[in-house]
Amino acid sequence: MDTDDNKYDKEFQVIVLAGELLLSNGAEIFRVEDTMDRIAKAFDLADMDTFIIANGIFVTAKGNESKHQFKIKHIPTGATNLEKIELVNQISRLIEQKIYDVDEALYQLQELKKKRRYSEKTQIAAYGLGSSSFCYFLGGSVKDSFVSLFLGIVLGLTMSLFAKSSVTKAIQNIMGSAIVTILAIMAYHTGFGDNIDKMIIGAIIPLVPGVAFTNAVRDFIENDYISGIVRMLDSVLVAFSIAIGVGVVWSIMR
């Protein structure tokens, strides 16, 4: 049977782990803080303070006179995973409703942390289907959409290979957008596509940081200026990298 100190340690661990999962998967700052505060209240940890920025968590909690907790956790900026964000929210609601005790909550969060993203094949297929769909929605022909499908698959393969290396995000986006631009120009000049602009735009859409930019704006609205600036700069850097990749190739090959 858990002692009070052991239970307190687990409760604190649940709170930090929930915040870590939310932040590492692209949740807004106010959502991370609100979820951690709700779990703390459910565990009757009234004296707890959190300070969240875009890539870090600072948490302090006070138990009895001899037990205090302090945690600093660095969270690298990663891709957005809405599924994991929703699952953490669901676990937090079950904690509030007293359906999950501290042991069950800790187990569920640890299992969620181990859960892998979609398989590499699924992600590559999503790149292709996304590129093809956006190309068609933006006014491209059926031929353009088929070319964008191929370009999206190539982009997915390229980004998958880069993800396994130590190449920086900026270089990944520059190289990915440059490769699909070269292939789009070649496809157009060999008669495989009708609208080169639609093919290129459709192919690079999966790289555009739409969710990250939206979250940056929401952070600004919630007065989280530090996190908003960090995420906004990250989004601008990605957009700038895409523009360099497309612009340089276009200037050389046009």
Backbone bond lengths (Angstrom), bond angles and torsions (degrees), N, CA, C in turn:
res aa  C-N    CA-C-N  psi(-1)  N-CA   C-N-CA  omega(-1)  CA-C   N-CA-C  phi
1 M - - - 1.479 - - 1.529 108.97 -
2 D 1.343 116.10 136.53 1.460 120.38 -176.72 1.519 111.24 -68.55
3 T 1.322 115.97 138.88 1.456 121.11 170.35 1.520 108.33 -77.47
4 D 1.326 116.24 168.62 1.462 119.85 179.67 1.518 111.17 -61.22
5 D 1.354 116.75 -41.45 1.466 119.97 -179.74 1.526 111.40 -65.46
6 N 1.334 116.70 -40.90 1.457 120.57 179.68 1.527 110.85 -65.06
7 K 1.319 116.41 -41.67 1.460 120.68 177.77 1.522 110.63 -64.24
8 Y 1.319 115.82 -40.40 1.465 120.54 179.25 1.529 110.56 -63.10
9 D 1.333 117.49 -41.16 1.462 121.87 177.49 1.526 110.95 -60.28
10 K 1.330 116.05 -43.74 1.463 120.70 -179.58 1.525 111.06 -66.03
11 E 1.325 117.10 -40.75 1.465 120.55 178.70 1.524 110.64 -61.29
12 F 1.328 115.81 -44.20 1.462 120.02 178.71 1.528 110.29 -64.21
13 Q 1.322 116.77 -39.78 1.461 121.50 178.86 1.527 111.42 -63.36
14 V 1.325 116.94 -39.95 1.464 121.09 177.92 1.523 110.50 -61.64
15 I 1.330 116.73 -44.38 1.462 121.45 -178.28 1.530 110.75 -62.63
16 V 1.326 116.49 -47.15 1.470 120.51 -178.73 1.523 110.72 -66.26
17 L 1.330 117.37 -42.08 1.466 121.20 -178.29 1.522 111.39 -65.66
18 A 1.317 117.41 -39.19 1.471 120.83 177.03 1.525 110.13 -61.96
19 G 1.340 116.57 -44.95 1.459 120.03 177.90 1.513 112.63 -63.46
20 E 1.334 115.66 -40.79 1.468 120.23 179.27 1.528 111.17 -61.86
21 L 1.325 117.18 -45.22 1.465 120.80 -179.17 1.525 111.55 -64.17
22 L 1.321 116.45 -41.12 1.460 119.56 179.19 1.523 111.40 -64.82
23 L 1.330 116.55 -49.72 1.461 120.80 -175.53 1.524 111.76 -66.85
24 S 1.339 117.58 -41.24 1.466 120.74 -178.05 1.519 112.58 -69.40
25 N 1.336 116.96 -17.22 1.462 120.45 -180.00 1.527 113.04 -106.86
26 G 1.332 115.91 15.48 1.462 120.15 169.38 1.508 116.87 92.73
27 A 1.331 118.51 16.60 1.473 120.02 179.48 1.523 110.90 -71.74
28 E 1.328 115.73 155.54 1.454 120.72 177.64 1.527 110.15 -69.60
29 I 1.326 116.16 154.04 1.456 121.13 -176.95 1.526 111.38 -60.77
30 F 1.333 117.21 -44.29 1.464 119.14 -177.69 1.528 111.08 -65.75
31 R 1.330 117.97 -29.76 1.462 120.56 177.23 1.533 110.33 -68.94
32 V 1.337 116.12 -41.33 1.464 120.20 178.90 1.526 110.26 -62.15
33 E 1.336 116.65 -49.00 1.460 120.58 -179.08 1.525 111.50 -62.92
34 D 1.323 116.63 -43.33 1.461 120.61 -178.05 1.531 111.09 -63.90
35 T 1.342 116.60 -43.43 1.467 120.33 -179.83 1.520 111.07 -63.94
36 M 1.334 117.19 -44.06 1.464 120.13 179.60 1.521 111.27 -64.32
37 D 1.314 117.02 -39.81 1.468 120.52 178.92 1.528 111.37 -65.89
38 R 1.331 116.37 -39.80 1.468 120.04 -179.98 1.529 111.15 -64.97
39 I 1.343 116.41 -41.81 1.464 119.35 178.39 1.522 110.46 -65.37
40 A 1.331 116.74 -40.49 1.463 120.53 179.00 1.533 111.10 -60.83
41 K 1.325 116.41 -42.22 1.467 119.80 178.76 1.530 110.93 -66.16
42 A 1.344 115.71 -37.83 1.469 119.33 178.84 1.527 111.03 -63.89
43 F 1.343 116.34 -31.16 1.465 121.41 178.69 1.529 111.96 -90.83
44 D 1.339 116.22 4.27 1.471 121.81 -179.56 1.525 112.38 63.33
45 L 1.329 116.23 33.99 1.468 121.01 173.27 1.525 107.30 -97.24
46 A 1.294 115.71 84.05 1.460 120.29 -172.82 1.523 112.17 -72.81
47 D 1.326 117.19 -36.38 1.465 121.34 -174.22 1.523 110.32 -95.04
48 M 1.339 116.86 73.07 1.458 121.79 179.79 1.521 109.56 -132.97
49 D 1.326 116.12 138.05 1.460 121.67 178.39 1.518 109.32 -125.18
50 T 1.331 115.99 140.00 1.467 121.61 178.07 1.515 109.47 -126.80
51 F 1.321 114.83 143.18 1.464 121.08 172.61 1.523 106.36 -133.89
52 I 1.325 115.67 115.85 1.463 121.27 -173.80 1.520 109.20 -117.01
53 I 1.330 116.69 132.52 1.457 122.52 169.47 1.524 107.45 -123.03
54 A 1.307 117.66 178.31 1.463 121.09 -171.50 1.519 113.42 -61.02
55 N 1.323 117.89 -27.82 1.472 119.36 -178.25 1.526 112.70 -132.31
56 G 1.336 116.42 29.50 1.465 117.84 179.04 1.513 112.89 -164.39
57 I 1.345 114.66 151.28 1.464 122.32 178.25 1.527 108.54 -125.01
58 F 1.327 116.82 131.59 1.456 123.26 175.04 1.531 106.91 -123.32
59 V 1.316 116.77 121.11 1.465 120.94 -176.30 1.522 109.79 -134.00
60 T 1.317 115.75 134.27 1.472 120.92 171.73 1.517 107.87 -128.33
61 A 1.319 116.22 142.98 1.463 121.21 178.75 1.519 109.19 -144.30
62 K 1.317 115.78 144.25 1.457 121.59 -178.81 1.521 109.39 -118.35
63 G 1.316 115.63 123.97 1.455 120.92 176.90 1.511 109.83 -99.66
64 N 1.337 115.68 -122.67 1.460 118.15 175.07 1.525 109.69 -80.28
65 E 1.301 117.64 -173.92 1.461 121.15 -173.04 1.529 112.93 -63.12
66 S 1.306 117.62 -25.57 1.467 120.21 -176.47 1.514 113.17 -105.68
67 K 1.322 117.43 4.83 1.458 119.36 -174.58 1.518 110.75 -130.51
68 H 1.342 115.32 113.18 1.461 121.47 175.99 1.525 108.14 -131.38
69 Q 1.303 115.59 151.48 1.455 120.75 -179.43 1.520 109.55 -127.89
70 F 1.338 114.71 141.77 1.464 120.42 176.93 1.525 107.56 -144.40
71 K 1.326 116.81 131.81 1.464 119.93 -176.42 1.517 110.39 -141.09
72 I 1.347 115.36 130.58 1.462 122.24 170.75 1.519 106.91 -117.08
73 K 1.314 116.68 124.21 1.463 120.82 -176.15 1.518 109.77 -129.06
74 H 1.351 116.28 119.17 1.458 120.45 175.99 1.521 108.96 -82.47
75 I 1.337 115.94 130.02 1.459 121.61 -178.85 1.535 108.56 -119.96
76 P 1.331 118.55 105.48 1.464 119.90 178.66 1.524 111.25 -61.30
77 T 1.318 116.80 143.96 1.454 121.27 177.72 1.525 109.68 -67.48
78 G 1.321 116.52 125.51 1.461 120.40 -177.53 1.521 111.50 -130.66
79 A 1.320 115.19 -173.17 1.458 120.94 179.39 1.524 110.34 -74.84
80 T 1.320 115.94 155.50 1.459 121.59 179.19 1.524 110.44 -78.70
81 N 1.328 115.90 133.47 1.464 121.94 177.22 1.527 107.75 -131.29
82 L 1.330 115.54 94.18 1.456 120.54 -175.45 1.526 112.18 -66.33
83 E 1.332 116.77 -28.41 1.460 119.91 179.49 1.530 110.80 -62.67
84 K 1.327 116.90 -46.83 1.462 119.73 -179.19 1.524 111.35 -67.70
85 I 1.325 117.17 -35.85 1.466 120.17 177.33 1.523 110.12 -61.08
86 E 1.321 116.63 -44.74 1.465 120.54 179.56 1.525 111.52 -65.83
87 L 1.329 117.51 -38.28 1.461 120.24 179.76 1.527 111.68 -66.98
88 V 1.328 117.32 -37.99 1.471 119.98 176.23 1.531 109.70 -65.03
89 N 1.325 116.46 -42.36 1.466 119.67 177.59 1.529 111.11 -60.39
90 Q 1.330 115.64 -39.81 1.462 119.90 179.18 1.530 111.04 -64.77
91 I 1.329 116.74 -41.89 1.471 120.61 178.22 1.522 110.31 -63.92
92 S 1.323 116.73 -40.87 1.473 119.31 179.72 1.530 111.57 -63.98
93 R 1.334 116.56 -36.87 1.466 119.31 177.72 1.530 111.20 -66.30
94 L 1.329 116.39 -38.68 1.468 120.26 178.25 1.527 111.32 -67.59
95 I 1.342 116.52 -32.03 1.471 120.17 174.99 1.530 109.92 -66.71
96 E 1.341 116.28 -43.93 1.467 120.35 179.31 1.521 111.77 -61.78
97 Q 1.331 115.53 -36.54 1.463 120.31 -179.21 1.529 112.70 -81.33
98 K 1.342 116.26 3.19 1.472 122.78 179.47 1.529 113.11 64.85
99 I 1.333 116.81 19.68 1.470 120.67 176.30 1.532 109.97 -78.38
100 Y 1.336 116.33 -37.14 1.461 121.63 175.48 1.527 109.25 -102.03
101 D 1.327 116.49 128.13 1.458 119.22 169.41 1.527 108.09 -85.61
102 V 1.310 117.93 -177.84 1.460 120.63 -173.26 1.528 111.94 -64.90
103 D 1.328 117.88 -36.65 1.467 120.71 -179.33 1.524 111.63 -67.86
104 E 1.330 116.09 -44.42 1.463 119.75 179.56 1.526 110.80 -66.44
105 A 1.328 116.90 -41.16 1.464 120.97 179.47 1.525 110.75 -62.58
106 L 1.337 116.59 -43.46 1.457 120.55 179.56 1.525 110.74 -63.93
107 Y 1.319 116.23 -41.58 1.469 120.28 179.19 1.533 111.06 -63.10
108 Q 1.327 116.86 -45.52 1.467 120.58 -178.41 1.530 111.60 -64.04
109 L 1.327 117.09 -40.33 1.463 120.41 179.69 1.530 111.28 -68.94
110 Q 1.325 117.49 -38.90 1.460 120.68 177.97 1.528 110.81 -65.16
111 E 1.335 117.05 -39.52 1.463 120.41 177.23 1.523 110.79 -66.25
112 L 1.324 116.34 -37.74 1.464 120.48 178.68 1.518 111.05 -66.22
113 K 1.329 116.46 -37.18 1.464 120.02 178.01 1.526 111.44 -64.28
114 K 1.340 116.36 -34.56 1.467 120.80 179.58 1.526 112.41 -75.33
115 K 1.325 115.98 -20.77 1.463 120.44 -175.01 1.518 110.76 -62.03
116 R 1.301 115.73 126.31 1.459 120.66 -177.77 1.527 110.41 -80.19
117 R 1.305 114.49 158.28 1.454 119.23 174.20 1.525 109.05 -70.22
118 Y 1.295 115.83 -177.74 1.454 119.44 177.95 1.527 109.54 -59.77
119 S 1.320 115.80 153.13 1.460 120.33 -178.57 1.523 110.60 -62.22
120 E 1.311 114.82 160.17 1.469 120.27 -178.75 1.523 110.81 -59.94
121 K 1.331 117.48 -40.55 1.469 120.70 179.87 1.519 110.89 -63.51
122 T 1.322 116.62 -40.41 1.463 120.21 179.92 1.520 110.93 -65.71
123 Q 1.318 117.16 -41.56 1.462 120.59 179.21 1.524 111.47 -64.71
124 I 1.329 116.93 -41.18 1.466 120.57 179.13 1.528 110.33 -64.87
125 A 1.350 116.03 -41.89 1.462 119.71 177.01 1.522 110.96 -61.96
126 A 1.335 116.91 -38.61 1.464 120.97 178.68 1.530 111.22 -64.87
127 Y 1.329 116.85 -38.89 1.472 120.38 175.02 1.532 109.78 -56.83
128 G 1.334 116.13 -47.94 1.459 120.49 -177.53 1.522 112.55 -64.40
129 L 1.329 117.27 -49.38 1.461 121.33 -178.48 1.524 111.18 -65.64
130 G 1.337 116.20 -39.40 1.457 119.50 178.66 1.522 111.92 -63.68
131 S 1.316 116.21 -46.04 1.467 120.74 179.64 1.522 111.38 -61.76
132 S 1.335 116.01 -44.88 1.460 120.62 -179.83 1.524 111.30 -63.33
133 S 1.314 116.95 -43.44 1.468 120.94 -178.36 1.519 111.60 -65.60
134 F 1.328 116.98 -45.83 1.463 119.93 179.80 1.521 111.50 -63.73
135 C 1.324 116.45 -38.36 1.463 119.99 177.87 1.521 110.50 -58.79
136 Y 1.326 116.47 -45.06 1.471 120.79 -178.52 1.526 111.07 -69.33
137 F 1.344 117.33 -42.44 1.462 121.11 179.97 1.528 112.04 -63.65
138 L 1.336 116.26 -30.02 1.460 120.69 -178.33 1.525 112.63 -87.00
139 G 1.320 117.16 7.95 1.463 120.33 174.34 1.507 115.62 105.69
140 G 1.310 117.89 6.78 1.454 120.25 178.58 1.518 111.64 -74.41
141 S 1.324 116.05 157.80 1.461 121.13 178.33 1.530 109.90 -80.10
142 V 1.334 115.38 175.51 1.457 119.64 177.19 1.528 110.23 -62.54
143 K 1.337 116.62 -39.50 1.471 120.60 177.32 1.526 110.43 -61.83
144 D 1.320 116.42 -43.58 1.472 120.20 178.03 1.532 111.06 -60.13
145 S 1.328 116.00 -39.81 1.465 120.54 -178.59 1.522 111.24 -65.56
146 F 1.315 116.75 -39.34 1.462 119.46 177.94 1.528 111.04 -65.94
147 V 1.344 116.00 -38.50 1.469 119.38 176.82 1.527 109.91 -65.19
148 S 1.343 116.94 -42.93 1.469 120.53 178.92 1.520 111.53 -64.49
149 L 1.332 117.09 -32.44 1.464 120.58 175.11 1.522 110.03 -59.60
150 F 1.331 115.73 -46.85 1.470 120.28 178.09 1.525 110.99 -64.68
151 L 1.334 116.59 -43.29 1.469 120.48 -179.37 1.525 110.84 -63.60
152 G 1.335 116.69 -39.32 1.459 120.10 178.72 1.519 112.08 -63.58
153 I 1.335 116.01 -39.99 1.469 119.72 178.02 1.529 110.15 -64.81
154 V 1.321 116.71 -42.35 1.468 120.06 177.03 1.521 110.55 -62.05
155 L 1.336 116.38 -41.86 1.464 120.33 178.56 1.525 110.55 -62.98
156 G 1.334 116.73 -42.63 1.453 120.33 178.23 1.521 112.24 -60.85
157 L 1.319 116.49 -43.59 1.467 120.84 177.16 1.527 110.92 -62.41
158 T 1.328 115.70 -42.75 1.461 120.67 -179.15 1.525 111.36 -62.88
159 M 1.341 116.90 -48.17 1.462 120.73 -178.53 1.524 111.12 -67.37
160 S 1.336 116.70 -32.07 1.458 120.47 177.32 1.525 110.98 -65.87
161 L 1.318 116.37 -41.17 1.466 120.59 177.88 1.522 111.08 -67.09
162 F 1.337 116.72 -41.88 1.458 120.34 179.59 1.531 111.20 -64.87
163 A 1.342 116.59 -34.80 1.465 120.74 -178.38 1.521 111.90 -63.41
164 K 1.330 116.82 -24.78 1.459 121.17 179.98 1.522 112.24 -86.70
165 S 1.324 116.75 -4.54 1.464 121.24 -179.29 1.521 109.54 -108.77
166 S 1.313 116.31 -176.45 1.470 121.75 -179.71 1.524 111.73 -98.19
167 V 1.326 117.27 17.52 1.459 121.64 -179.32 1.529 109.62 -68.67
168 T 1.316 117.21 136.64 1.459 121.51 -178.43 1.530 111.26 -69.17
169 K 1.349 114.99 159.95 1.455 120.13 -178.14 1.532 111.64 -59.61
170 A 1.322 117.25 -39.88 1.466 120.47 -178.55 1.526 110.86 -61.70
171 I 1.322 116.95 -46.28 1.467 120.73 179.48 1.524 110.58 -65.10
172 Q 1.322 117.30 -38.74 1.465 120.63 177.83 1.528 110.74 -57.47
173 N 1.325 116.38 -46.82 1.465 120.37 -177.79 1.522 112.00 -70.25
174 I 1.327 116.83 -36.87 1.465 119.96 177.62 1.526 110.22 -63.64
175 M 1.330 116.24 -49.01 1.459 120.37 -177.62 1.529 111.55 -67.60
176 G 1.339 117.00 -41.96 1.462 119.90 179.81 1.512 112.24 -61.35
177 S 1.324 116.83 -47.41 1.467 120.13 -179.70 1.522 111.57 -68.86
178 A 1.323 117.76 -33.85 1.467 120.87 178.25 1.527 110.94 -66.30
179 I 1.326 116.88 -42.47 1.467 120.68 -178.75 1.529 111.14 -63.33
180 V 1.344 117.14 -46.56 1.463 118.35 -178.43 1.532 110.92 -68.92
181 T 1.334 118.20 -29.63 1.463 120.45 177.12 1.521 110.69 -67.63
182 I 1.322 116.47 -43.13 1.472 120.17 177.19 1.531 110.30 -59.36
183 L 1.319 116.41 -47.15 1.465 119.91 -178.36 1.531 111.53 -66.85
184 A 1.338 117.73 -36.09 1.457 120.65 178.65 1.530 111.16 -65.45
185 I 1.320 116.68 -41.50 1.471 120.53 178.29 1.523 110.36 -64.82
186 M 1.306 116.85 -42.27 1.466 120.70 178.31 1.531 110.90 -63.85
187 A 1.332 116.96 -41.85 1.467 120.31 179.41 1.523 111.10 -64.18
188 Y 1.323 116.02 -40.22 1.464 120.16 -179.46 1.523 111.20 -64.47
189 H 1.332 117.15 -44.40 1.468 120.84 -176.58 1.527 112.85 -74.34
190 T 1.324 116.25 -17.12 1.470 119.06 175.92 1.526 111.51 -97.15
191 G 1.332 117.18 5.14 1.454 121.37 173.50 1.508 116.25 86.71
192 F 1.321 118.38 13.25 1.460 120.28 -178.86 1.526 113.13 -85.13
193 G 1.325 117.48 -13.43 1.462 120.47 -178.69 1.512 111.24 -138.07
194 D 1.343 116.21 160.77 1.464 121.10 -178.08 1.531 112.89 -103.18
195 N 1.324 117.75 -34.65 1.465 121.79 -175.05 1.527 109.29 -128.07
196 I 1.312 116.02 104.30 1.461 119.57 -174.99 1.525 111.73 -65.74
197 D 1.347 116.49 -34.98 1.460 118.46 -179.43 1.518 111.87 -66.03
198 K 1.336 116.96 -40.85 1.471 120.54 179.72 1.525 110.70 -65.95
199 M 1.313 117.30 -38.01 1.462 120.85 179.75 1.527 110.88 -65.14
200 I 1.327 116.74 -43.86 1.465 120.46 -178.59 1.533 110.42 -67.90
201 I 1.346 115.47 -45.84 1.467 118.87 -178.82 1.526 110.78 -61.76
202 G 1.329 116.55 -45.17 1.458 120.00 179.00 1.516 111.96 -59.56
203 A 1.342 116.18 -39.69 1.468 120.67 -176.23 1.531 112.53 -70.12
204 I 1.341 117.22 -34.57 1.468 118.74 -175.39 1.530 113.26 -91.60
205 I 1.333 117.60 -8.14 1.466 120.72 -179.55 1.536 112.46 -54.44
206 P 1.359 119.98 -40.13 1.470 118.53 179.40 1.526 114.38 -60.17
207 L 1.330 117.30 -18.76 1.463 120.31 179.65 1.525 112.54 -86.63
208 V 1.329 117.03 -18.29 1.465 120.90 -174.54 1.537 109.97 -67.55
209 P 1.339 117.84 127.63 1.479 121.91 -175.14 1.523 112.85 -83.62
210 G 1.333 116.64 62.09 1.467 120.11 -176.03 1.518 113.31 -65.62
211 V 1.336 117.28 -46.28 1.468 120.57 -178.57 1.527 110.62 -66.40
212 A 1.335 116.74 -42.88 1.467 120.58 179.73 1.529 111.05 -61.58
213 F 1.332 116.76 -40.85 1.464 120.55 179.17 1.528 110.66 -66.02
214 T 1.333 116.40 -41.89 1.465 120.94 178.57 1.526 110.84 -62.03
215 N 1.331 116.62 -43.48 1.465 120.23 178.61 1.520 111.65 -64.48
216 A 1.332 116.65 -35.02 1.468 120.19 177.34 1.528 110.32 -62.42
217 V 1.329 116.44 -43.60 1.469 120.43 178.19 1.523 110.57 -64.05
218 R 1.338 116.91 -41.24 1.471 120.34 179.17 1.530 111.12 -65.06
219 D 1.333 116.71 -35.29 1.463 119.64 175.93 1.524 110.94 -64.07
220 F 1.337 116.98 -41.01 1.460 120.53 177.10 1.532 110.63 -61.14
221 I 1.339 115.79 -43.47 1.460 120.39 -179.14 1.525 111.18 -62.47
222 E 1.344 116.13 -34.63 1.461 120.88 179.84 1.536 112.60 -87.19
223 N 1.339 116.68 11.62 1.470 123.35 177.75 1.532 113.79 68.82
224 D 1.334 117.44 18.39 1.460 120.97 174.02 1.534 108.31 -91.09
225 Y 1.324 115.81 74.12 1.455 120.90 -169.47 1.529 112.93 -68.87
226 I 1.331 117.20 -38.00 1.462 119.40 -179.23 1.527 110.27 -62.45
227 S 1.324 116.57 -50.43 1.454 120.88 -179.95 1.521 111.04 -65.24
228 G 1.331 116.28 -38.41 1.460 119.78 178.32 1.515 111.93 -61.10
229 I 1.333 116.31 -42.68 1.465 120.22 179.39 1.528 110.79 -65.76
230 V 1.346 116.69 -43.75 1.466 120.49 -179.51 1.524 110.62 -60.02
231 R 1.332 116.16 -48.24 1.465 119.88 -178.41 1.517 111.94 -69.61
232 M 1.318 116.64 -35.47 1.458 119.94 178.47 1.521 110.52 -65.64
233 L 1.337 116.81 -44.02 1.462 120.00 178.23 1.524 111.53 -63.65
234 D 1.326 116.28 -38.88 1.468 119.97 177.69 1.524 110.19 -62.61
235 S 1.336 117.53 -42.97 1.461 121.01 179.40 1.523 111.46 -65.22
236 V 1.336 115.99 -41.96 1.463 120.47 179.49 1.529 110.58 -64.87
237 L 1.329 116.96 -38.82 1.465 120.69 178.27 1.524 111.13 -62.85
238 V 1.325 116.49 -42.00 1.467 120.16 178.07 1.529 110.16 -63.12
239 A 1.338 116.73 -46.95 1.466 120.64 179.87 1.532 110.98 -61.80
240 F 1.337 115.72 -40.71 1.466 120.56 179.02 1.527 110.86 -64.38
241 S 1.329 116.54 -39.30 1.466 121.33 179.48 1.529 110.77 -64.80
242 I 1.342 116.06 -42.10 1.466 119.82 177.88 1.525 110.20 -62.40
243 A 1.336 116.06 -43.13 1.461 120.58 -179.67 1.533 111.20 -62.42
244 I 1.327 117.16 -39.69 1.472 120.69 178.07 1.521 109.92 -63.23
245 G 1.350 116.99 -47.95 1.455 120.26 -178.22 1.508 112.37 -59.14
246 V 1.331 116.86 -46.12 1.466 120.65 -179.46 1.526 110.63 -72.16
247 G 1.343 116.65 -45.24 1.462 120.51 -174.51 1.512 113.92 -64.46
248 V 1.333 117.26 -43.26 1.465 120.17 -178.85 1.527 110.72 -64.27
249 V 1.333 116.65 -46.78 1.467 120.29 -179.86 1.521 110.42 -63.97
250 W 1.331 116.93 -43.23 1.455 120.77 -179.65 1.524 110.96 -62.17
251 S 1.326 117.30 -41.01 1.467 121.11 -179.69 1.524 111.57 -65.30
252 I 1.326 116.52 -35.13 1.464 120.20 -178.44 1.515 112.29 -77.94
253 M 1.338 116.96 -40.14 1.459 120.56 -169.97 1.520 114.63 -98.31
254 R 1.312 119.15 -8.63 1.477 118.90 -173.97 1.514 111.43 -68.91
